[in-house]
Amino acid sequence: MRVLLAEDDVVLGDGVQTWLGLKGYAVDWFRDGREAQQAIRSADYDIVLLDLGLPSVDGMSLLRTIRTGNNATPVIVITARDGLRDRVGGLDTGADDYLVKPFEMEELAARIRALERRSNHRTNPVLSHGELTLDPASMEVTYHGAGVSVSPREFVVLRTLLENKGKPISRSKLENSMYAWNSEVDSNTVTVHIHNLRKKLGEAFIVTKRGFGYLVE
């Protein structure tokens, strides 16, 4: 899952990026509103974490730009502005959620998962397919009732495929879900993760559609 983080507080931004990275999210972090605006226009994100007090372009102006451009990407405002007018204004301008600083990382992660479910029209917090279950909260995978050990990036690949069952997902989209902009990506990284998952779940679990990508049927 690809996340855009617009936050000019270095300590908080580093903490959020690190925490979400451990949870399997690819986080592009921008400290300037104009840079974040350019990134939103040039790349597809699954969620935006938006501070209101950004330099160059403030968060509320950036939120208006996102919504007037018919961009439906879920947005969570993260800010120290806790007044009723601020909260109502943020939600009415187009935010999907509003989280006041300081906050616990676990709560932020839970709110992101809730928006994930809503975006994917899914009510069950646990993903399943046949005898396999995947819990995004605990990052646990079970198959035929037994736990399966997967790396964080294998978890991301499997989660992405389960969230798009029956739909081929391209190699580039899988890479985008695993790596932020400043990360180096090996040319065969997706192939390696798919190979490892097939060893653990069976060769037929993930299907290759040549020219289209990979899918769970």
N, CA, C and O of each residue as an XYZ file, in Angstrom:
868
protein
N       0.847     -1.194      0.000
C       0.000      0.000      0.000
C       0.877      1.236      0.000
O       1.818      1.340      0.787
N       0.569      2.168     -0.879
C       1.376      3.374     -1.052
C       0.734      4.535     -0.294
O      -0.445      4.836     -0.481
N       1.519      5.177      0.558
C       1.032      6.260      1.403
C       1.812      7.528      1.107
O       3.037      7.493      0.993
N       1.107      8.656      0.980
C       1.766      9.953      0.908
C       1.626     10.617      2.273
O       0.517     10.801      2.774
N       2.752     10.972      2.862
C       2.788     11.655      4.145
C       3.260     13.085      3.924
O       4.389     13.309      3.487
N       2.396     14.055      4.224
C       2.745     15.468      4.125
C       2.838     16.016      5.544
O       1.817     16.303      6.169
N       4.056     16.161      6.051
C       4.280     16.535      7.444
C       5.636     17.224      7.563
O       6.660     16.668      7.165
N       5.636     18.446      8.116
C       6.900     19.175      8.207
C       7.607     19.002      9.552
O       8.723     19.494      9.721
N       6.988     18.319     10.503
C       7.647     17.998     11.767
C       8.568     16.805     11.544
O       8.105     15.696     11.279
N       9.876     17.037     11.651
C      10.852     16.008     11.299
C      10.734     14.792     12.208
O      10.780     13.658     11.730
N      10.583     15.011     13.506
C      10.511     13.893     14.451
C       9.263     13.051     14.200
O       9.336     11.825     14.119
N       8.124     13.719     14.078
C       6.877     12.994     13.838
C       6.892     12.306     12.477
O       6.500     11.145     12.364
N       7.340     13.014     11.449
C       7.378     12.432     10.118
C       8.241     11.193     10.062
O       7.860     10.187      9.464
N       9.416     11.265     10.691
C      10.310     10.102     10.716
C       9.670      8.943     11.469
O       9.791      7.786     11.065
N       8.987      9.263     12.572
C       8.334      8.220     13.345
C       7.220      7.535     12.575
O       7.108      6.309     12.592
N       6.394      8.325     11.898
C       5.294      7.756     11.117
C       5.835      6.916      9.960
O       5.360      5.805      9.725
N       6.814      7.437      9.245
C       7.379      6.701      8.113
C       7.988      5.380      8.568
O       7.793      4.349      7.924
N       8.719      5.409      9.669
C       9.351      4.192     10.184
C       8.305      3.181     10.643
O       8.382      2.000     10.302
N       7.329      3.648     11.416
C       6.301      2.757     11.954
C       5.497      2.095     10.837
O       5.312      0.878     10.838
N       5.024      2.893      9.892
C       4.228      2.328      8.803
C       5.074      1.429      7.912
O       4.574      0.450      7.358
N       6.366      1.763      7.773
C       7.261      0.892      7.008
C       7.347     -0.491      7.618
O       7.382     -1.486      6.895
N       7.381     -0.570      8.943
C       7.419     -1.861      9.640
C       6.117     -2.636      9.451
O       6.098     -3.863      9.547
N       5.027     -1.909      9.182
C       3.733     -2.534      8.951
C       3.509     -2.893      7.488
O       2.432     -3.360      7.118
N       4.519     -2.676      6.661
C       4.427     -3.079      5.261
C       3.969     -2.002      4.299
O       3.688     -2.297      3.137
N       3.884     -0.739      4.760
C       3.457      0.344      3.878
C       4.671      1.022      3.232
O       5.723      1.160      3.857
N       4.511      1.433      1.995
C       5.530      2.236      1.307
C       5.138      3.699      1.477
O       4.093      4.128      0.987
N       5.974      4.462      2.170
C       5.612      5.834      2.546
C       6.518      6.840      1.841
O       7.738      6.814      2.003
N       5.901      7.726      1.056
C       6.614      8.864      0.469
C       6.358     10.074      1.362
O       5.221     10.528      1.490
N       7.410     10.589      1.974
C       7.277     11.667      2.963
C       7.746     12.990      2.369
O       8.868     13.104      1.876
N       6.857     13.994      2.427
C       7.176     15.338      1.947
C       6.958     16.334      3.082
O       5.960     16.262      3.800
N       7.908     17.271      3.237
C       7.811     18.269      4.304
C       7.279     19.605      3.787
O       7.098     20.543      4.564
N       7.034     19.694      2.499
C       6.609     20.935      1.857
C       5.297     20.693      1.114
O       5.157     19.700      0.401
N       4.342     21.600      1.281
C       3.044     21.412      0.670
C       3.072     21.378     -0.849
O       2.336     20.612     -1.471
N       3.919     22.209     -1.444
C       3.986     22.239     -2.901
C       4.564     20.926     -3.453
O       4.102     20.432     -4.481
N       5.562     20.369     -2.781
C       6.135     19.096     -3.211
C       5.096     17.976     -3.093
O       4.989     17.119     -3.970
N       4.341     17.999     -2.006
C       3.292     16.997     -1.825
C       2.236     17.130     -2.921
O       1.741     16.126     -3.433
N       1.897     18.354     -3.275
C       0.918     18.610     -4.330
C       1.385     18.034     -5.669
O       0.606     17.417     -6.395
N       2.648     18.240     -5.980
C       3.200     17.703     -7.224
C       3.188     16.180     -7.223
O       2.907     15.548     -8.242
N       3.499     15.598     -6.067
C       3.518     14.136     -5.969
C       2.131     13.551     -6.178
O       1.980     12.539     -6.863
N       1.121     14.175     -5.596
C      -0.250     13.687     -5.749
C      -0.689     13.751     -7.207
O      -1.451     12.901     -7.669
N      -0.208     14.759     -7.931
C      -0.582     14.897     -9.340
C       0.128     13.895    -10.239
O      -0.360     13.572    -11.321
N       1.288     13.402     -9.790
C       2.098     12.553    -10.670
C       2.089     11.074    -10.301
O       2.613     10.255    -11.056
N       1.513     10.715     -9.169
C       1.531      9.316     -8.752
C       0.204      8.937     -8.112
O      -0.533      9.799     -7.633
N      -0.094      7.640     -8.106
C      -1.310      7.130     -7.482
C      -0.996      6.674     -6.062
O      -0.053      5.914     -5.839
N      -1.786      7.138     -5.113
C      -1.612      6.758     -3.714
C      -2.874      6.083     -3.191
O      -3.979      6.349     -3.664
N      -2.693      5.218     -2.222
C      -3.830      4.556     -1.594
C      -4.401      5.394     -0.463
O      -5.584      5.284     -0.141
N      -3.567      6.228      0.137
C      -4.020      7.085      1.224
C      -3.077      8.270      1.372
O      -1.889      8.174      1.063
N      -3.616      9.388      1.849
C      -2.824     10.595      2.111
C      -2.949     10.939      3.594
O      -4.054     11.000      4.135
N      -1.800     11.163      4.248
C      -1.752     11.646      5.626
C      -1.312     13.104      5.552
O      -0.201     13.402      5.114
N      -2.189     14.011      5.982
C      -2.008     15.423      5.657
C      -1.984     16.305      6.903
O      -2.976     16.408      7.626
N      -0.831     16.939      7.143
C      -0.739     17.967      8.181
C      -1.288     19.271      7.607
O      -1.132     19.543      6.416
N      -1.922     20.064      8.442
C      -2.503     21.315      7.954
C      -1.490     22.450      7.904
O      -1.603     23.332      7.052
N      -0.503     22.450      8.798
C       0.448     23.553      8.877
C       1.688     23.352      8.041
O       2.802     23.356      8.565
N       1.507     23.176      6.748
C       2.631     22.926      5.838
C       3.165     24.230      5.253
O       2.403     25.177      5.059
N       4.465     24.287      4.970
C       5.005     25.456      4.264
C       4.661     25.421      2.777
O       4.322     24.368      2.236
N       4.750     26.566      2.127
C       4.493     26.752      0.679
C       3.012     26.660      0.347
O       2.405     27.644     -0.076
N       2.427     25.477      0.537
C       0.988     25.294      0.345
C       0.455     24.639      1.605
O       0.868     23.533      1.953
N      -0.470     25.319      2.298
C      -0.965     24.753      3.554
C      -1.866     23.553      3.295
O      -2.373     23.362      2.190
N      -2.051     22.753      4.335
C      -2.773     21.501      4.181
C      -4.199     21.653      3.716
O      -4.672     20.838      2.923
N      -4.910     22.683      4.188
C      -6.296     22.863      3.783
C      -6.393     23.210      2.298
O      -7.292     22.736      1.603
N      -5.475     24.030      1.821
C      -5.460     24.357      0.387
C      -5.144     23.115     -0.437
O      -5.720     22.909     -1.505
N      -4.227     22.288      0.062
C      -3.878     21.057     -0.639
C      -5.071     20.109     -0.672
O      -5.319     19.454     -1.684
N      -5.805     20.037      0.427
C      -6.994     19.187      0.472
C      -8.036     19.654     -0.536
O      -8.650     18.835     -1.219
N      -8.239     20.962     -0.634
C      -9.195     21.488     -1.620
C      -8.774     21.128     -3.042
O      -9.603     20.763     -3.876
N      -7.465     21.236     -3.306
C      -6.958     20.901     -4.638
C      -7.213     19.437     -4.967
O      -7.598     19.104     -6.088
N      -6.999     18.568     -3.992
C      -7.225     17.132     -4.199
C      -8.681     16.878     -4.571
O      -8.970     16.171     -5.536
N      -9.590     17.458     -3.802
C     -11.006     17.162     -4.023
C     -11.584     17.878     -5.240
O     -12.444     17.315     -5.917
N     -11.144     19.099     -5.542
C     -11.656     19.774     -6.741
C     -11.146     19.094     -8.002
O     -11.724     19.265     -9.076
N     -10.063     18.319     -7.883
C      -9.562     17.550     -9.016
C     -10.195     16.191     -9.135
O      -9.725     15.352     -9.903
N     -11.290     15.950     -8.363
C     -12.013     14.675     -8.391
C     -11.129     13.490     -8.011
O     -11.340     12.371     -8.478
N     -10.142     13.746     -7.162
C      -9.285     12.688     -6.652
C      -9.943     12.117     -5.394
O     -10.106     12.817     -4.395
N     -10.320     10.834     -5.458
C     -11.063     10.213     -4.354
C     -10.153      9.507     -3.348
O     -10.643      8.778     -2.484
N      -8.842      9.711     -3.446
C      -7.919      9.074     -2.509
C      -8.291      9.428     -1.068
O      -8.468     10.606     -0.757
N      -8.413      8.430     -0.180
C      -8.738      8.727      1.216
C      -7.683      9.627      1.858
O      -6.485      9.445      1.645
N      -8.145     10.601      2.649
C      -7.256     11.549      3.305
C      -7.527     11.554      4.807
O      -8.668     11.716      5.241
N      -6.474     11.375      5.590
C      -6.549     11.549      7.037
C      -5.776     12.812      7.388
O      -4.576     12.905      7.127
N      -6.461     13.778      7.976
C      -5.784     14.976      8.461
C      -5.126     14.647      9.797
O      -5.773     14.114     10.698
N      -3.830     14.969      9.924
C      -3.123     14.795     11.198
C      -2.604     16.168     11.605
O      -1.749     16.739     10.928
N      -3.116     16.693     12.704
C      -2.835     18.091     13.034
C      -2.977     18.347     14.531
O      -3.613     17.582     15.255
N      -2.372     19.432     14.966
C      -2.517     19.856     16.362
C      -3.751     20.739     16.548
O      -4.098     21.075     17.680
N      -4.409     21.116     15.473
C      -5.586     21.976     15.558
C      -6.792     21.136     15.995
O      -7.361     20.385     15.203
N      -7.164     21.278     17.256
C      -8.194     20.417     17.817
C      -9.524     21.111     18.070
O     -10.408     20.526     18.697
N      -9.690     22.341     17.601
C     -10.945     23.049     17.791
C     -12.069     22.457     16.958
O     -11.820     21.855     15.913
N     -13.312     22.625     17.417
C     -14.471     22.090     16.698
C     -14.540     22.653     15.285
O     -14.806     21.912     14.338
N     -14.306     23.947     15.130
C     -14.368     24.550     13.797
C     -13.310     23.949     12.877
O     -13.569     23.737     11.692
N     -12.114     23.671     13.414
C     -11.046     23.064     12.608
C     -11.442     21.662     12.158
O     -11.263     21.301     10.995
N     -11.982     20.871     13.091
C     -12.348     19.492     12.760
C     -13.476     19.458     11.733
O     -13.417     18.717     10.751
N     -14.498     20.267     11.976
C     -15.623     20.312     11.037
C     -15.160     20.827      9.676
O     -15.558     20.295      8.639
N     -14.316     21.865      9.680
C     -13.819     22.421      8.421
C     -13.014     21.414      7.629
O     -13.160     21.324      6.410
N     -12.158     20.648      8.310
C     -11.359     19.644      7.623
C     -12.215     18.554      6.995
O     -11.980     18.153      5.855
N     -13.207     18.076      7.739
C     -14.079     17.022      7.220
C     -14.962     17.534      6.091
O     -15.170     16.838      5.097
N     -15.484     18.750      6.242
C     -16.350     19.311      5.201
C     -15.575     19.680      3.936
O     -16.152     19.755      2.851
N     -14.284     19.908      4.073
C     -13.464     20.222      2.898
C     -13.110     18.971      2.110
O     -12.696     19.055      0.954
N     -13.274     17.804      2.739
C     -13.050     16.574      1.987
C     -12.231     15.515      2.689
O     -11.997     14.450      2.118
N     -11.782     15.772      3.923
C     -11.031     14.750      4.650
C     -11.956     13.589      5.018
O     -13.140     13.791      5.287
N     -11.413     12.392      5.027
C     -12.186     11.213      5.420
C     -12.072     10.945      6.918
O     -12.922     10.272      7.501
N     -11.029     11.471      7.528
C     -10.822     11.283      8.960
C      -9.966     12.434      9.471
O      -9.318     13.132      8.691
N      -9.969     12.625     10.794
C      -9.283     13.764     11.397
C      -8.668     13.272     12.699
O      -9.386     12.862     13.612
N      -7.342     13.312     12.789
C      -6.627     12.790     13.949
C      -5.789     13.905     14.560
O      -4.957     14.514     13.887
N      -6.020     14.164     15.849
C      -5.355     15.270     16.531
C      -4.048     14.805     17.175
O      -4.001     13.762     17.827
N      -2.989     15.593     16.981
C      -1.699     15.322     17.609
C      -1.750     15.729     19.084
O      -2.459     16.674     19.433
N      -1.014     15.034     19.953
C      -0.243     13.827     19.674
C      -1.166     12.611     19.610
O      -2.227     12.604     20.235
N      -0.773     11.599     18.870
C      -1.576     10.390     18.737
C      -0.663      9.163     18.817
O       0.550      9.258     18.633
N      -1.267      8.027     19.093
C      -0.528      6.775     19.131
C      -0.458      6.193     17.717
O      -1.421      6.264     16.953
N       0.693      5.620     17.389
C       0.877      5.050     16.058
C      -0.113      3.916     15.792
O      -0.567      3.736     14.662
N      -0.444      3.158     16.831
C      -1.399      2.058     16.655
C      -2.762      2.588     16.212
O      -3.439      1.966     15.392
N      -3.161      3.738     16.756
C      -4.441      4.313     16.354
C      -4.385      4.789     14.908
O      -5.335      4.578     14.154
N      -3.291      5.426     14.512
C      -3.148      5.849     13.125
C      -3.238      4.654     12.192
O      -3.939      4.704     11.181
N      -2.527      3.571     12.527
C      -2.548      2.367     11.684
C      -3.960      1.795     11.597
O      -4.379      1.354     10.527
N      -4.700      1.797     12.707
C      -6.064      1.267     12.704
C      -6.981      2.116     11.827
O      -7.835      1.582     11.118
N      -6.805      3.438     11.876
C      -7.624      4.318     11.034
C      -7.299      4.115      9.554
O      -8.191      4.172      8.709
N      -6.028      3.878      9.241
C      -5.651      3.588      7.858
C      -6.300      2.294      7.396
O      -6.825      2.227      6.284
N      -6.270      1.260      8.239
C      -6.890     -0.016      7.863
C      -8.396      0.146      7.657
O      -8.972     -0.471      6.761
N      -9.030      0.973      8.482
C     -10.475      1.197      8.319
C     -10.782      1.838      6.968
O     -11.745      1.455      6.302
N      -9.965      2.813      6.560
C     -10.173      3.448      5.265
C      -9.844      2.491      4.120
O     -10.469      2.544      3.060
N      -8.861      1.617      4.340
C      -8.573      0.579      3.347
C      -9.810     -0.266      3.084
O     -10.185     -0.504      1.935
N     -10.441     -0.716      4.170
C     -11.623     -1.569      4.018
C     -12.724     -0.831      3.267
O     -13.370     -1.393      2.382
N     -12.932      0.432      3.628
C     -13.983      1.204      2.974
C     -13.673      1.383      1.484
O     -14.562      1.256      0.643
N     -12.418      1.678      1.164
C     -12.032      1.899     -0.235
C     -12.209      0.640     -1.066
O     -12.523      0.708     -2.255
N     -12.007     -0.517     -0.430
C     -12.124     -1.793     -1.139
C     -13.495     -2.438     -0.961
O     -13.694     -3.597     -1.326
N     -14.451     -1.673     -0.392
C     -15.825     -2.157     -0.191
C     -15.820     -3.490      0.568
O     -16.510     -4.441      0.203
N     -15.026     -3.521      1.623
C     -14.859     -4.740      2.405
C     -15.258     -4.465      3.847
O     -14.842     -3.464      4.432
N     -16.074     -5.363      4.425
C     -16.510     -5.190      5.803
C     -15.684     -6.009      6.783
O     -15.481     -5.593      7.924
N     -15.213     -7.155      6.351
C     -14.439     -8.025      7.241
C     -13.005     -7.512      7.350
O     -12.355     -7.315      6.324
N     -12.491     -7.291      8.562
C     -11.112     -6.805      8.696
C     -10.067     -7.825      8.287
O      -8.911     -7.469      8.060
N     -10.461     -9.103      8.190
C      -9.526    -10.170      7.811
C      -9.781    -10.579      6.363
O     -10.923    -10.820      5.970
N      -8.721    -10.654      5.581
C      -8.828    -11.124      4.198
C      -8.757    -12.643      4.170
O      -7.999    -13.250      4.927
N      -9.542    -13.251      3.304
C      -9.516    -14.709      3.222
C      -9.695    -15.167      1.786
O     -10.274    -14.469      0.953
N      -9.184    -16.351      1.524
C      -9.346    -16.984      0.212
C      -9.168    -18.484      0.410
O      -8.060    -18.957      0.658
N     -10.270    -19.230      0.299
C     -10.198    -20.656      0.559
C      -9.753    -20.916      1.996
O     -10.373    -20.437      2.946
N      -8.674    -21.678      2.140
C      -8.153    -22.024      3.461
C      -7.129    -21.023      3.975
O      -6.497    -21.255      5.006
N      -6.960    -19.914      3.265
C      -5.973    -18.916      3.678
C      -6.653    -17.703      4.291
O      -7.674    -17.230      3.791
N      -6.074    -17.202      5.386
C      -6.531    -15.949      5.976
C      -5.331    -15.042      6.200
O      -4.229    -15.506      6.496
N      -5.561    -13.743      6.055
C      -4.517    -12.741      6.257
C      -5.097    -11.625      7.108
O      -6.112    -11.027      6.751
N      -4.452    -11.346      8.232
C      -4.914    -10.319      9.152
C      -4.014     -9.087      9.031
O      -2.875     -9.125      9.496
N      -4.490     -7.991      8.419
C      -3.655     -6.804      8.264
C      -3.229     -6.179      9.584
O      -2.174     -5.546      9.648
N      -4.026     -6.341     10.646
C      -3.697     -5.729     11.930
C      -2.518     -6.412     12.603
O      -1.595     -5.747     13.074
N      -2.547     -7.751     12.650
C      -1.482     -8.509     13.316
C      -0.375     -8.932     12.356
O       0.680     -9.401     12.783
N      -0.622     -8.762     11.047
C       0.306     -9.200     10.001
C       0.560    -10.699     10.088
O       1.679    -11.162      9.867
N      -0.486    -11.452     10.412
C      -0.397    -12.905     10.504
C      -1.104    -13.549      9.323
O      -2.165    -13.098      8.891
N      -0.496    -14.615      8.809
C      -1.073    -15.387      7.713
C      -1.245    -16.823      8.181
O      -0.317    -17.408      8.741
N      -2.408    -17.388      7.960
C      -2.634    -18.795      8.274
C      -3.131    -19.510      7.025
O      -3.852    -18.936      6.208
N      -2.736    -20.767      6.893
C      -3.129    -21.574      5.737
C      -3.430    -22.977      6.233
O      -2.579    -23.630      6.837
N      -4.654    -23.440      5.973
C      -5.121    -24.718      6.495
C      -4.948    -24.784      8.008
O      -4.590    -25.827      8.556
N      -5.205    -23.666      8.674
C      -5.171    -23.624     10.119
C      -3.806    -23.456     10.745
O      -3.703    -23.333     11.965
N      -2.754    -23.447      9.942
C      -1.387    -23.318     10.468
C      -0.807    -21.966     10.079
O      -1.087    -21.447      8.998
N       0.006    -21.399     10.973
C       0.641    -20.129     10.677
C       1.677    -20.252      9.586
O       2.400    -21.245      9.506
N       1.746    -19.231      8.742
C       2.734    -19.197      7.656
C       3.647    -17.998      7.885
O       3.174    -16.871      8.032
N       4.940    -18.239      7.916
C       5.905    -17.164      8.118
C       6.189    -16.472      6.786
O       6.658    -17.102      5.838
N       5.902    -15.174      6.724
C       6.176    -14.402      5.506
C       6.938    -13.143      5.899
O       6.782    -12.626      7.005
N       7.763    -12.659      4.978
C       8.481    -11.409      5.214
C       7.497    -10.243      5.049
O       6.425    -10.423      4.471
N       7.851     -9.045      5.552
C       6.944     -7.901      5.389
C       6.571     -7.631      3.936
O       5.421     -7.296      3.651
N       7.513     -7.768      3.018
C       7.200     -7.481      1.613
C       6.421     -8.618      0.968
O       5.595     -8.370      0.089
N       6.659     -9.855      1.380
C       5.811    -10.947      0.920
C       4.380    -10.731      1.401
O       3.422    -11.018      0.684
N       4.251    -10.221      2.624
C       2.928     -9.912      3.171
C       2.227     -8.866      2.308
O       1.038     -8.997      2.018
N       2.954     -7.833      1.898
C       2.365     -6.774      1.062
C       1.905     -7.337     -0.274
O       0.806     -7.028     -0.734
N       2.737     -8.161     -0.899
C       2.362     -8.763     -2.186
C       1.097     -9.593     -2.027
O       0.164     -9.469     -2.820
N       1.067    -10.437     -1.006
C      -0.092    -11.311     -0.796
C      -1.341    -10.488     -0.475
O      -2.423    -10.777     -0.986
N      -1.194     -9.474      0.362
C      -2.341     -8.634      0.700
C      -2.883     -7.927     -0.546
O      -4.095     -7.860     -0.747
N      -1.985     -7.405     -1.375
C      -2.412     -6.702     -2.592
C      -3.162     -7.637     -3.526
O      -4.171     -7.249     -4.114
N      -2.679     -8.863     -3.666
C      -3.346     -9.821     -4.544
C      -4.707    -10.235     -3.985
O      -5.662    -10.403     -4.743
N      -4.801    -10.401     -2.669
C      -6.076    -10.792     -2.065
C      -7.096     -9.664     -2.129
O      -8.294     -9.916     -2.263
N      -6.631     -8.428     -2.034
C      -7.545     -7.290     -2.130
C      -8.060     -7.094     -3.553
O      -9.020     -6.358     -3.777
N      -7.419     -7.754     -4.507
C      -7.803     -7.612     -5.918
C      -8.038     -8.978     -6.549
O      -7.629     -9.221     -7.684
N      -8.695     -9.867     -5.813
C      -8.905    -11.227     -6.293
C      -9.567    -11.239     -7.669
O     -10.554    -10.544     -7.909
N      -8.999    -12.047     -8.564
C      -9.537    -12.173     -9.907
C      -9.051    -11.116    -10.870
O      -9.381    -11.154    -12.055
N      -8.265    -10.165    -10.371
C      -7.772     -9.067    -11.205
C      -6.246     -9.132    -11.279
O      -5.580     -9.092    -10.244
N      -5.685     -9.231    -12.481
C      -4.212     -9.273    -12.598
C      -3.591     -7.960    -12.112
O      -4.041     -6.872    -12.472
N      -2.556     -8.084    -11.293
C      -1.831     -6.929    -10.780
C      -0.446     -6.922    -11.413
O       0.289     -7.905    -11.320
N      -0.098     -5.830    -12.048
C       1.168     -5.751    -12.770
C       2.360     -5.732    -11.831
O       2.240     -5.423    -10.645
N       3.499     -6.064    -12.383
C       4.754     -6.042    -11.623
C       5.027     -4.637    -11.077
O       5.431     -4.479     -9.925
N       4.803     -3.619    -11.915
C       5.087     -2.240    -11.473
C       4.174     -1.828    -10.334
O       4.614     -1.125     -9.425
N       2.907     -2.245    -10.355
C       1.997     -1.887     -9.273
C       2.406     -2.579     -7.979
O       2.316     -1.982     -6.906
N       2.846     -3.812     -8.063
C       3.323     -4.517     -6.873
C       4.568     -3.843     -6.319
O       4.718     -3.719     -5.103
N       5.461     -3.407     -7.200
C       6.649     -2.684     -6.742
C       6.264     -1.389     -6.048
O       6.834     -1.045     -5.013
N       5.290     -0.661     -6.615
C       4.855      0.599     -6.020
C       4.228      0.406     -4.650
O       4.299      1.294     -3.801
N       3.613     -0.752     -4.431
C       2.990     -1.011     -3.138
C       4.020     -1.368     -2.073
O       3.722     -1.322     -0.879
N       5.236     -1.725     -2.501
C       6.265     -2.166     -1.552
C       7.349     -1.138     -1.285
O       7.957     -1.142     -0.214
N       7.602     -0.250     -2.256
C       8.771      0.618     -2.158
C       8.402      2.090     -2.312
O       7.614      2.452     -3.186
N       8.970      2.923     -1.468
C       8.820      4.369     -1.593
C       9.721      4.873     -2.717
O      10.542      4.125     -3.247
N       9.561      6.157     -3.078
C      10.307      6.726     -4.197
C      11.818      6.633     -4.044
O      12.535      6.410     -5.020
N      12.300      6.804     -2.819
C      13.745      6.861     -2.620
C      14.369      5.490     -2.379
O      15.533      5.399     -1.988
N      13.612      4.432     -2.607
C      14.124      3.081     -2.388
C      14.671      2.495     -3.687
O      14.135      2.745     -4.767
N      15.735      1.720     -3.571
C      16.270      1.014     -4.724
C      15.520     -0.304     -4.889
O      15.346     -1.057     -3.930
N      15.080     -0.571     -6.109
C      14.290     -1.764     -6.388
C      15.054     -2.653     -7.363
O      15.385     -2.225     -8.468
N      15.335     -3.889     -6.954
C      15.978     -4.841     -7.849
C      14.997     -5.253     -8.941
O      13.788     -5.313     -8.713
N      15.518     -5.529    -10.106
C      14.665     -5.832    -11.253
C      13.848     -7.117    -11.062
O      12.779     -7.262    -11.655
N      14.341     -8.040    -10.245
C      13.640     -9.314    -10.081
C      12.976     -9.451     -8.716
O      12.627    -10.558     -8.305
N      12.797     -8.331     -8.008
C      12.292     -8.418     -6.634
C      10.899     -9.028     -6.561
O      10.637     -9.846     -5.678
N       9.998     -8.650     -7.467
C       8.648     -9.205     -7.444
C       8.683    -10.691     -7.741
O       7.986    -11.470     -7.090
N       9.481    -11.093     -8.706
C       9.605    -12.511     -9.052
C      10.054    -13.329     -7.850
O       9.549    -14.426     -7.610
N      10.996    -12.795     -7.104
C      11.505    -13.505     -5.922
C      10.402    -13.651     -4.879
O      10.223    -14.734     -4.320
N       9.664    -12.584     -4.611
C       8.600    -12.657     -3.600
C       7.488    -13.612     -4.037
O       6.971    -14.369     -3.215
N       7.117    -13.588     -5.305
C       6.100    -14.510     -5.813
C       6.587    -15.945     -5.682
O       5.828    -16.826     -5.277
N       7.854    -16.185     -6.025
C       8.428    -17.535     -5.917
C       8.368    -18.035     -4.466
O       8.003    -19.183     -4.214
N       8.727    -17.166     -3.524
C       8.719    -17.560     -2.111
C       7.302    -17.860     -1.622
O       7.088    -18.810     -0.869
N       6.347    -17.054     -2.048
C       4.966    -17.300     -1.642
C       4.434    -18.603     -2.224
O       3.694    -19.324     -1.554
N       4.799    -18.906     -3.448
C       4.349    -20.161     -4.057
C       4.936    -21.371     -3.331
O       4.270    -22.398     -3.200
N       6.167    -21.256     -2.864
C       6.774    -22.341     -2.099
C       6.001    -22.588     -0.808
O       5.893    -23.726     -0.352
N       5.467    -21.524     -0.223
C       4.766    -21.646      1.057
C       3.287    -22.001      0.903
O       2.703    -22.640      1.779
N       2.684    -21.585     -0.215
C       1.242    -21.745     -0.388
C       0.858    -22.689     -1.518
O      -0.318    -23.010     -1.685
N       1.835    -23.134     -2.292
C       1.549    -23.997     -3.429
C       1.711    -23.265     -4.743
O       1.383    -22.083     -4.843
N       2.203    -23.941     -5.729
C       2.484    -23.309     -7.025
C       1.243    -22.721     -7.677
O       1.327    -21.719     -8.387
N       0.094    -23.337     -7.439
C      -1.121    -22.907     -8.137
C      -1.834    -21.753     -7.437
O      -2.806    -21.220     -7.970
N      -1.368    -21.362     -6.256
C      -2.098    -20.337     -5.506
C      -2.051    -18.985     -6.209
O      -3.058    -18.280     -6.267
N      -0.887    -18.621     -6.743
C      -0.739    -17.356     -7.475
C      -0.541    -17.676     -8.948
O       0.374    -18.414     -9.313
N      -1.394    -17.124     -9.784
C      -1.372    -17.402    -11.216
C      -0.670    -16.264    -11.953
O      -0.858    -15.091    -11.632
N       0.134    -16.628    -12.939
C       0.783    -15.636    -13.796
C      -0.024    -15.463    -15.078
O      -0.271    -16.431    -15.796
N      -0.432    -14.233    -15.364
C      -1.085    -13.909    -16.631
C      -0.082    -13.124    -17.468
O       0.128    -11.931    -17.249
N       0.522    -13.793    -18.409
C       1.599    -13.165    -19.177
C       1.119    -11.901    -19.869
O       0.088    -11.885    -20.542
N       1.904    -10.832    -19.682
C       1.550     -9.557    -20.257
C       0.636     -8.720    -19.387
O       0.393     -7.551    -19.684
N       0.123     -9.314    -18.303
C      -0.809     -8.597    -17.430
C      -0.323     -8.524    -15.984
O      -0.433     -7.479    -15.343
N       0.215     -9.637    -15.468
C       0.694     -9.629    -14.095
C       0.345    -10.895    -13.360
O       0.301    -11.976    -13.948
N       0.096    -10.764    -12.069
C      -0.176    -11.903    -11.199
C      -1.547    -11.739    -10.548
O      -2.016    -10.622    -10.330
N      -2.185    -12.881    -10.241
C      -3.466    -12.795     -9.577
C      -3.756    -14.036     -8.758
O      -3.187    -15.103     -8.989
N      -4.649    -13.877     -7.797
C      -5.257    -14.981     -7.078
C      -6.635    -15.135     -7.667
O      -7.444    -14.210     -7.592
N      -6.928    -16.301     -8.261
C      -8.194    -16.482     -8.956
C      -9.318    -16.773     -7.978
O     -10.463    -16.954     -8.391
